[in-house]
Amino acid sequence: MFAILLSDQMDPFYQNITSFPTVFFTFFLLLSVFYGLFAVLGLLDLSVIDIDVPEAEYSPADGLSAASVLGGLLLRLGLNGVPLPIIVVLISLFGWFLSYYGVYFFIGYDPVAFTKYLFGVPIFFISLFVSAFLTGLILKPLRPVFQAMDQEVEKKVIGRVGVVRTTTVSKTFGEASVEDGGAGLIVKVRSYNDEEFKRGDRVVLLEYVEAEHVYRVISEQEFNA
């Protein structure tokens, strides 16, 4: 069954997904897979690529940065309040299909360099624009759902005991799993001051910091003292 993946018949497919413009979306799809894998294993904080998107329009007086530009784009699409990893996965997935078939129908698998870039650049930007539009179309109605989920989680976990699931928890990094009577929750946690916790330590969630979407924690031992 898997032998076909190594056959010569798959060469055009591999050539397409590893060459411009499809390779751009291939890279982000693979990045999303590894990101999810490491996050599930607790080796990566889910907030690594979180961007806080402002509720108001971006103003030039606020300064120009990668985060502010990305936040402004998400705001334009109506995707503020939606987890960024979901946005990245959907844009990458839609863009991958669009660019793949764009190359398949308009360029072919063995074009000269001039033809590749002459058609590849428009295919890339059209794929990116359409995939961003489709992602916004799908996720925009779900924005209230994500916001309601955040509020519900906050009510459930404040004062509860969590178990550190990342290699460490500091004032800038960390996650903990919290029993909620169901499948359990994974939340972003931060320590107070310079205190650090390691995987398996039990902590108590004391405070929700809305601006950072994280919970401040102290050790269970300190809480019960």
Number of C-alpha atoms within 10 A of each C-alpha: 4 6 6 9 12 9 9 9 10 11 12 13 14 13 14 22 20 14 16 20 26 26 18 17 28 23 14 17 20 13 15 17 12 12 19 15 13 14 18 15 11 20 16 19 24 21 20 11 13 14 18 17 21 15 11 8 11 18 10 8 6 8 9 11 9 9 14 19 14 14 21 21 16 21 18 13 17 16 24 21 21 19 17 16 16 13 17 18 19 19 23 27 17 20 28 26 17 21 29 24 15 21 24 14 10 13 19 15 17 11 11 11 9 9 13 19 16 12 15 22 13 14 24 23 14 16 25 20 14 15 22 22 14 17 22 20 14 13 19 17 12 14 17 13 14 15 14 11 12 14 11 11 15 19 11 13 21 16 15 15 21 25 21 25 26 23 16 20 24 19 15 13 20 29 29 29 20 24 15 12 7 7 8 10 15 19 23 21 29 27 21 12 9 9 13 17 21 15 16 15 16 20 26 25 26 16 17 19 12 10 8 12 15 21 23 19 29 21 19 17 10 9 14 7 5
